[in-house]
């Protein structure tokens, strides 16, 4: 559950797959897919078309953020208890300001209860008031489900429906790999890699979060925030 940091974003659309209950889609408008440009100069194409939701729907946004880089300085600690490294703290500062700059500060934050996710959020709350003002729930199962193949996306959807309300338009889920990048890939239809403190920004439209999770093919990848820290020592 680790990696690294310096900002860049990208734009694309995609489609959600997986064990979902699909609902009939009313009068959908379709247009060709866009390319995703990543900072290394390569492009990621999504072969799925974007669809326009019913006119009475509102745009809902989901941030899937992997925790910042953790320290391996204390080998006696359980994996769950490892703190952030210094570079991880710096990356958390960067991603908080980038999300604020993009207007993606969440109203609801659902987070793993592992120390490194708690500390990532604490740094973000210290940097940007909006993260401090957001409603926060620490969910212990976010830590364990990330290690289970194919389980994370559905688990996140269930948690979002449980804790969100219709008036909440932006939700951030904080957790670990491999589950987080697996969920981001399943939800977007693109092949997403989330290194530490990387975030996938997903958009969909619906009257409620429950509707969004069922109208899964309306979800598309809006942006991907990537940070790469270059340091000899990661502690």
SERO-4910 file (N, C-alpha, C, O; in steps of 0.05 Angstrom, whole numbers):
BEGIN
 pado doro    nc1    nc2    nc3   cac1   cac2   cac3    cc1    cc2    cc3    oc1    oc2    oc3
  Unk    A     16    -24      0      0      0      0     17     25      0     14     42     18
  Unk    A     35     29    -19     53     52    -18     60     64    -46     51     54    -66
  Unk    A     76     87    -47     89    100    -70     93    129    -66    103    136    -45
  Unk    A     88    148    -84     99    174    -83     87    200    -95     62    198    -93
  Unk    A     97    227   -108     87    255   -110     93    277   -129    114    270   -141
  Unk    A     83    308   -142     83    333   -157     61    333   -178     61    316   -196
  Unk    A     42    352   -177     15    349   -189     13    348   -219     30    357   -233
  Unk    A     -8    337   -228    -16    337   -256    -44    325   -257    -51    308   -241
  Unk    A    -60    333   -276    -86    319   -280    -91    311   -308    -74    316   -326
  Unk    A   -114    299   -312   -121    288   -338   -151    287   -340   -165    290   -320
  Unk    A   -161    283   -364   -189    283   -368   -198    259   -385   -184    252   -404
  Unk    A   -220    247   -378   -229    223   -393   -257    215   -384   -267    225   -364
  Unk    A   -269    197   -399   -293    185   -390   -291    155   -391   -273    144   -404
  Unk    A   -309    142   -377   -307    113   -375   -333    103   -365   -353    117   -363
  Unk    A   -333     78   -359   -357     65   -351   -351     45   -329   -330     34   -327
  Unk    A   -371     42   -312   -367     24   -289   -375     -4   -296   -395     -9   -310
  Unk    A   -359    -23   -286   -366    -51   -290   -365    -65   -264   -360    -53   -243
  Unk    A   -370    -91   -264   -369   -106   -239   -397   -117   -233   -415   -116   -249
  Unk    A   -399   -127   -209   -424   -140   -201   -444   -118   -192   -448   -114   -168
  Unk    A   -457   -105   -211   -475    -83   -205   -503    -90   -215   -506   -106   -233
  Unk    A   -523    -78   -203   -550    -81   -212   -556    -57   -231   -559    -35   -222
  Unk    A   -558    -63   -257   -562    -42   -277   -592    -35   -279   -609    -53   -279
  Unk    A   -597     -9   -280   -625      0   -284   -628     10   -312   -609     17   -325
  Unk    A   -652     10   -322   -658     20   -349   -652     49   -349   -659     64   -331
  Unk    A   -638     59   -371   -630     87   -372   -650    102   -390   -654     94   -413
  Unk    A   -662    123   -380   -681    139   -396   -666    157   -415   -646    169   -408
  Unk    A   -676    159   -440   -666    177   -461   -638    186   -458   -633    208   -449
  Unk    A   -619    169   -465   -591    175   -461   -579    188   -486   -584    180   -509
  Unk    A   -564    209   -482   -548    222   -503   -520    211   -502   -509    209   -480
  Unk    A   -509    203   -525   -482    192   -525   -463    209   -543   -472    220   -563
  Unk    A   -438    210   -535   -418    223   -551   -392    208   -549   -389    191   -531
  Unk    A   -374    212   -568   -349    196   -569   -332    200   -544   -334    221   -531
  Unk    A   -316    180   -538   -299    182   -514   -276    202   -518   -268    208   -540
  Unk    A   -266    212   -496   -243    230   -496   -218    214   -488   -220    192   -477
  Unk    A   -194    226   -494   -169    214   -486   -161    225   -458   -169    246   -450
  Unk    A   -145    209   -444   -135    217   -418   -105    223   -422    -90    206   -430
  Unk    A    -97    247   -416    -69    255   -418    -56    255   -391    -65    269   -373
  Unk    A    -35    239   -387    -21    237   -362      5    251   -365     15    255   -387
  Unk    A     17    259   -342     41    276   -342     65    264   -356     84    279   -363
  Unk    A     66    238   -359     89    226   -372     88    227   -402    105    216   -416
  Unk    A     66    239   -413     64    242   -441     48    220   -455     42    223   -479
  Unk    A     41    200   -441     26    178   -453     -4    184   -450    -12    199   -433
  Unk    A    -20    172   -467    -48    176   -465    -62    149   -460    -53    128   -468
  Unk    A    -84    152   -445   -100    128   -439   -127    133   -452   -141    152   -446
  Unk    A   -135    115   -471   -161    118   -484   -181    101   -470   -176     78   -462
  Unk    A   -205    111   -467   -227     95   -457   -246     91   -480   -254    110   -493
  Unk    A   -253     66   -485   -270     59   -508   -299     62   -503   -316     56   -520
  Unk    A   -306     72   -479   -334     74   -471   -345    102   -477   -331    122   -473
  Unk    A   -370    103   -486   -382    129   -492   -393    142   -467   -402    128   -449
  Unk    A   -393    168   -466   -405    183   -444   -434    186   -449   -443    190   -471
  Unk    A   -450    184   -428   -479    187   -430   -488    210   -413   -478    215   -391
  Unk    A   -508    224   -423   -520    246   -408   -543    236   -392   -561    222   -403
  Unk    A   -544    241   -366   -565    231   -349   -591    247   -352   -591    267   -366
  Unk    A   -612    238   -340   -638    253   -340   -634    282   -331   -616    287   -314
  Unk    A   -650    300   -341   -646    329   -336   -650    336   -307   -640    356   -298
  Unk    A   -665    320   -291   -670    327   -263   -648    316   -245   -650    318   -221
  Unk    A   -628    304   -256   -605    294   -240   -585    316   -235   -585    336   -248
  Unk    A   -569    312   -214   -548    331   -208   -521    316   -209   -520    292   -205
  Unk    A   -500    330   -215   -473    318   -216   -464    311   -188   -464    328   -170
  Unk    A   -455    287   -185   -443    277   -160   -415    268   -165   -409    256   -186
  Unk    A   -397    274   -146   -369    270   -150   -357    252   -129   -363    255   -105
  Unk    A   -340    234   -137   -327    215   -119   -297    217   -122   -287    214   -144
  Unk    A   -283    221   -100   -254    222    -99   -245    196    -87   -252    189    -64
  Unk    A   -229    180   -101   -216    156    -90   -187    163    -85   -171    164   -104
  Unk    A   -180    168    -60   -153    177    -53   -138    155    -38   -148    145    -18
  Unk    A   -115    147    -48    -98    129    -34    -82    145    -13    -73    167    -19
  Unk    A    -77    133     10    -62    147     31    -35    156     21    -25    146      2
  Unk    A    -23    176     35      4    185     28     24    164     37     18    145     52
  Unk    A     49    168     28     70    149     33     75    145     63     77    164     78
  Unk    A     77    120     71     81    113     99    110    107    105    126    102     86
  Unk    A    117    107    130    145    102    139    149     73    146    131     60    158
  Unk    A    172     62    139    180     35    146    202     36    168    216     16    171
  Unk    A    204     58    181    225     63    200    222     46    226    241     42    240
  Unk    A    197     37    231    192     23    256    182     -5    250    158    -10    248
  Unk    A    201    -24    245    193    -51    237    176    -66    257    163    -86    249
  Unk    A    176    -58    282    160    -72    302    130    -65    300    114    -79    312
  Unk    A    124    -44    286     96    -35    284     80    -54    266     91    -64    246
  Unk    A     55    -58    272     37    -72    254     33    -54    229     35    -30    230
  Unk    A     27    -67    207     22    -52    182      1    -31    186      3     -9    176
  Unk    A    -20    -38    201    -42    -19    206    -33      6    220    -45     27    218
  Unk    A    -11      4    235     -2     26    253     21     43    242     30     61    256
  Unk    A     30     37    218     52     53    207     44     82    201     23     87    190
  Unk    A     61    101    210     54    130    206     64    139    178     76    124    163
  Unk    A     58    164    172     67    176    147     97    181    148    108    187    170
  Unk    A    110    179    125    138    188    123    138    219    119    116    231    115
  Unk    A    161    231    120    163    260    115    154    267     86    139    287     82
  Unk    A    162    250     67    153    256     40    123    252     37    110    266     21
  Unk    A    112    233     52     83    229     52     68    253     62     47    260     52
  Unk    A     79    265     83     66    289     94     66    311     74     47    326     71
  Unk    A     89    314     59     91    335     39     71    330     16     59    349      6
  Unk    A     67    305      9     48    298    -12     20    304     -4      3    313    -20
  Unk    A     13    299     21    -14    304     31    -20    334     30    -42    342     24
  Unk    A      0    351     35     -3    380     32    -10    387      3    -28    402     -2
  Unk    A      5    375    -15      1    381    -44    -26    373    -53    -40    389    -67
  Unk    A    -35    349    -46    -60    339    -57    -84    355    -45   -104    359    -58
  Unk    A    -81    364    -20   -103    380     -8   -106    406    -23   -129    414    -28
  Unk    A    -84    419    -29    -86    445    -43    -95    441    -72   -110    458    -83
  Unk    A    -87    419    -85    -95    414   -112   -125    409   -114   -139    419   -132
  Unk    A   -136    393    -95   -164    388    -95   -180    414    -90   -201    418   -102
  Unk    A   -169    431    -72   -182    457    -67   -182    474    -93   -202    486   -100
  Unk    A   -159    474   -106   -156    489   -131   -176    480   -152   -187    497   -167
  Unk    A   -181    454   -154   -199    443   -173   -229    445   -165   -247    440   -181
  Unk    A   -233    454   -140   -261    455   -130   -272    429   -122   -297    425   -122
  Unk    A   -254    410   -114   -263    383   -107   -259    378    -77   -249    357    -69
  Unk    A   -266    397    -60   -265    392    -31   -291    377    -23   -313    387    -28
  Unk    A   -288    354    -10   -312    338     -4   -328    348     19   -318    362     37
  Unk    A   -353    341     18   -371    347     41   -372    323     60   -378    325     84
  Unk    A   -366    299     49   -366    275     65   -340    259     60   -333    255     36
  Unk    A   -326    251     81   -302    235     78   -305    209     92   -312    208    116
  Unk    A   -301    187     78   -301    160     89   -273    149     87   -262    148     65
  Unk    A   -262    141    109   -233    134    110   -228    108    124   -242    101    144
  Unk    A   -208     94    115   -197     72    130   -187     83    157   -180    106    160
  Unk    A   -188     66    178   -179     75    204   -149     69    209   -139     73    231
  Unk    A   -134     61    188   -105     57    191    -92     83    198   -101    105    190
  Unk    A    -70     82    212    -56    106    220    -48    124    196    -51    148    198
  Unk    A    -38    112    175    -29    128    153    -51    142    138    -47    164    127
  Unk    A    -75    131    138    -98    146    126   -107    167    145   -114    189    136
  Unk    A   -108    162    171   -115    182    190    -96    206    189   -105    229    189
  Unk    A    -70    200    187    -50    222    186    -52    237    159    -47    261    159
  Unk    A    -57    223    138    -61    237    112    -84    257    114    -81    280    106
  Unk    A   -106    248    125   -129    266    128   -123    289    147   -131    312    143
  Unk    A   -108    284    169   -102    305    188    -86    327    175    -91    351    180
  Unk    A    -66    320    158    -50    340    144    -68    356    126    -66    381    125
  Unk    A    -86    343    111   -104    357     93   -123    376    108   -128    398     98
  Unk    A   -132    367    131   -149    384    147   -135    409    158   -146    430    161
  Unk    A   -109    406    163    -93    428    173    -87    448    151    -83    472    156
  Unk    A    -88    439    126    -81    456    103   -105    470     91   -104    494     84
  Unk    A   -127    456     90   -151    467     76   -175    465     95   -182    442    103
  Unk    A   -188    487    101   -209    487    121   -232    469    113   -245    456    129
  Unk    A   -238    467     87   -260    451     77   -258    422     85   -278    409     91
  Unk    A   -233    411     86   -230    383     95   -236    380    124   -246    360    134
  Unk    A   -229    401    139   -235    401    168   -265    402    173   -275    390    192
  Unk    A   -279    417    156   -308    421    160   -325    398    150   -348    395    156
  Unk    A   -313    380    134   -327    358    123   -336    338    144   -322    335    165
  Unk    A   -357    324    139   -366    302    157   -347    278    152   -341    271    129
  Unk    A   -337    266    173   -317    245    171   -326    220    185   -336    221    208
  Unk    A   -322    197    172   -327    171    185   -303    153    180   -295    150    156
  Unk    A   -292    141    200   -270    122    197   -282     94    197   -296     87    216
  Unk    A   -276     79    177   -289     53    172   -267     32    172   -251     30    154
  Unk    A   -267     15    192   -246     -5    195   -245    -25    172   -224    -34    164
  Unk    A   -268    -31    160   -268    -50    138   -255    -40    113   -248    -56     96
  Unk    A   -251    -14    111   -237     -3     87   -208    -13     87   -196    -16     65
  Unk    A   -197    -19    110   -169    -29    111   -168    -57    101   -150    -64     85
  Unk    A   -185    -74    111   -184   -103    104   -195   -108     76   -184   -126     62
  Unk    A   -215    -94     67   -227   -100     41   -208    -94     18   -211   -106     -3
  Unk    A   -190    -76     22   -171    -68      1   -153    -91     -8   -142    -91    -29
  Unk    A   -150   -111      9   -133   -135      3   -149   -157    -10   -138   -178    -17
  Unk    A   -175   -153    -14   -192   -175    -25   -198   -169    -54   -209   -148    -61
  Unk    A   -191   -188    -71   -195   -185   -100   -225   -180   -107   -242   -195    -98
  Unk    A   -230   -158   -122   -256   -153   -133   -277   -145   -113   -301   -144   -120
  Unk    A   -270   -138    -88   -290   -132    -68   -293   -102    -62   -314    -93    -53
  Unk    A   -273    -86    -68   -272    -59    -59   -293    -41    -71   -306    -26    -57
  Unk    A   -297    -42    -97   -316    -24   -110   -344    -27    -99   -356     -7    -92
  Unk    A   -353    -51    -96   -380    -55    -85   -382    -47    -56   -402    -35    -47
  Unk    A   -360    -52    -41   -360    -44    -13   -361    -14    -10   -375     -3      8
  Unk    A   -346      1    -27   -347     30    -26   -375     40    -33   -385     59    -20
  Unk    A   -387     29    -53   -414     37    -61   -434     34    -38   -450     51    -33
  Unk    A   -432     12    -24   -449      7     -1   -445     27     21   -464     37     33
  Unk    A   -419     33     26   -413     53     47   -423     81     40   -433     95     57
  Unk    A   -419     88     15   -428    114      6   -458    117      9   -468    137     19
  Unk    A   -473     97      1   -502     97      4   -511     98     33   -531    110     40
  Unk    A   -495     85     50   -502     84     79   -498    111     92   -514    120    108
  Unk    A   -476    125     86   -468    149    101   -476    175     87   -476    196    100
  Unk    A   -481    174     62   -487    199     47   -516    207     49   -533    191     56
  Unk    A   -522    232     42   -549    242     39   -551    255     12   -531    261     -1
  Unk    A   -575    259      2   -579    269    -25   -566    296    -29   -557    302    -51
  Unk    A   -565    313     -8   -553    339    -11   -523    339    -12   -510    359    -19
  Unk    A   -510    317     -5   -481    314     -7   -473    308    -36   -482    288    -47
  Unk    A   -457    325    -48   -451    322    -77   -422    313    -82   -416    302   -103
  Unk    A   -405    316    -62   -377    307    -65   -369    289    -41   -370    298    -18
  Unk    A   -360    265    -47   -352    246    -27   -323    238    -32   -316    233    -56
  Unk    A   -307    236    -12   -280    225    -14   -277    200      2   -284    199     25
  Unk    A   -267    179    -11   -261    154      2   -231    150      3   -217    151    -18
  Unk    A   -220    146     27   -191    144     31   -184    115     39   -196    104     57
  Unk    A   -164    104     25   -157     76     32   -131     67     20   -111     82     18
  Unk    A   -130     42     12   -105     28      6   -107     13    -21   -128      8    -31
  Unk    A    -83      6    -31    -82    -13    -53    -80    -41    -42    -73    -44    -18
  Unk    A    -87    -62    -57    -93    -59    -85   -122    -51    -90   -129    -44   -113
  Unk    A   -138    -50    -70   -166    -45    -73   -174    -19    -85   -193    -18   -101
  Unk    A   -160      3    -78   -168     29    -88   -164     32   -118   -181     43   -131
  Unk    A   -141     24   -128   -137     26   -157   -155      6   -172   -163     12   -195
  Unk    A   -160    -16   -160   -178    -36   -172   -206    -24   -174   -220    -26   -194
  Unk    A   -215    -11   -152   -242      2   -152   -243     25   -172   -263     27   -187
  Unk    A   -222     41   -173   -221     63   -192   -223     53   -221   -237     65   -238
  Unk    A   -209     31   -227   -210     20   -253   -238      8   -260   -248     12   -282
  Unk    A   -249     -6   -241   -276    -17   -245   -297      4   -249   -315      2   -266
  Unk    A   -295     26   -233   -316     47   -235   -313     64   -260   -333     73   -270
  Unk    A   -289     68   -269   -284     85   -292   -283     71   -319   -287     83   -340
  Unk    A   -277     45   -318   -273     31   -343   -246     35   -355   -240     25   -377
  Unk    A   -229     50   -342   -201     55   -351   -182     39   -333   -190     29   -312
  Unk    A   -158     36   -342   -137     22   -326   -123     43   -309   -107     58   -319
  Unk    A   -129     44   -284   -120     65   -266    -99     54   -247   -102     33   -235
  Unk    A    -76     68   -245    -56     62   -226    -55     84   -205    -52    108   -212
  Unk    A    -58     77   -180    -58     97   -158    -34     91   -141    -34     73   -124
  Unk    A    -13    107   -144      9    106   -126      1    122   -101    -21    133    -99
  Unk    A     19    123    -81     11    136    -56      4    166    -61     18    179    -76
  Unk    A    -17    174    -48    -27    202    -50    -37    209    -78    -38    233    -85
  Unk    A    -43    189    -95    -56    194   -121    -86    192   -116    -95    178    -99
  Unk    A   -101    207   -132   -130    207   -129   -143    205   -156   -135    218   -176
  Unk    A   -163    188   -158   -180    187   -182   -205    203   -176   -218    199   -155
  Unk    A   -212    221   -194   -235    239   -191   -257    229   -210   -254    231   -234
  Unk    A   -279    220   -199   -300    208   -215   -325    225   -214   -331    236   -193
  Unk    A   -340    226   -236   -365    241   -236   -387    223   -247   -383    206   -263
  Unk    A   -411    228   -237   -435    215   -246   -458    234   -240   -455    253   -225
  Unk    A   -481    228   -251   -505    245   -246   -528    228   -237   -532    206   -248
  Unk    A   -543    237   -218   -566    223   -209   -580    238   -187   -569    257   -176
  Unk    A   -605    230   -182   -621    244   -161   -610    238   -133   -614    253   -114
  Unk    A   -597    215   -130   -586    206   -105   -561    190   -109   -556    182   -132
  Unk    A   -546    184    -88   -523    167    -90   -531    139    -96   -516    124   -110
  Unk    A   -553    130    -86   -562    103    -92   -568    100   -122   -561     80   -133
  Unk    A   -580    120   -134   -585    119   -162   -559    119   -178   -556    105   -198
  Unk    A   -540    135   -169   -514    136   -183   -500    109   -183   -489    100   -203
  Unk    A   -501     95   -160   -487     69   -159   -501     48   -175   -489     28   -183
  Unk    A   -527     51   -181   -541     33   -198   -538     40   -228   -535     22   -245
  Unk    A   -540     66   -234   -535     75   -262   -506     76   -267   -495     97   -273
  Unk    A   -492     53   -264   -463     52   -262   -450     61   -288   -428     71   -288
  Unk    A   -463     57   -311   -451     64   -336   -449     94   -341   -438    103   -360
  Unk    A   -461    110   -323   -459    139   -325   -435    151   -312   -429    174   -315
  Unk    A   -420    134   -297   -397    144   -282   -373    146   -302   -368    128   -317
  Unk    A   -359    169   -300   -335    171   -317   -313    184   -302   -317    198   -282
  Unk    A   -289    179   -311   -265    190   -299   -261    219   -308   -257    224   -331
  Unk    A   -262    237   -289   -259    266   -296   -230    274   -294   -221    290   -311
  Unk    A   -215    264   -275   -188    273   -272   -173    252   -255   -184    236   -240
  Unk    A   -146    253   -257   -129    236   -241   -106    254   -231    -91    266   -246
  Unk    A   -103    255   -204    -82    271   -192    -59    253   -185    -63    233   -171
  Unk    A    -36    259   -196    -12    242   -191     10    259   -179     15    282   -188
  Unk    A     23    249   -158     45    262   -145     68    243   -144     65    220   -136
  Unk    A     92    252   -151    116    236   -149    137    250   -134    147    271   -142
  Unk    A    144    239   -111    165    251    -94    192    238   -102    195    213   -101
  Unk    A    211    254   -108    238    244   -114    255    248    -90    263    271    -84
  Unk    A    262    227    -76    278    229    -52    293    203    -48    283    181    -53
  Unk    A    318    206    -39    334    182    -33    323    168     -8    322    143     -7
  Unk    A    316    184     11    305    173     36    275    180     38    268    203     35
  Unk    A    258    160     42    230    165     42    219    170     70    195    176     74
  Unk    A    235    168     91    226    172    118    225    202    124    218    209    146
***
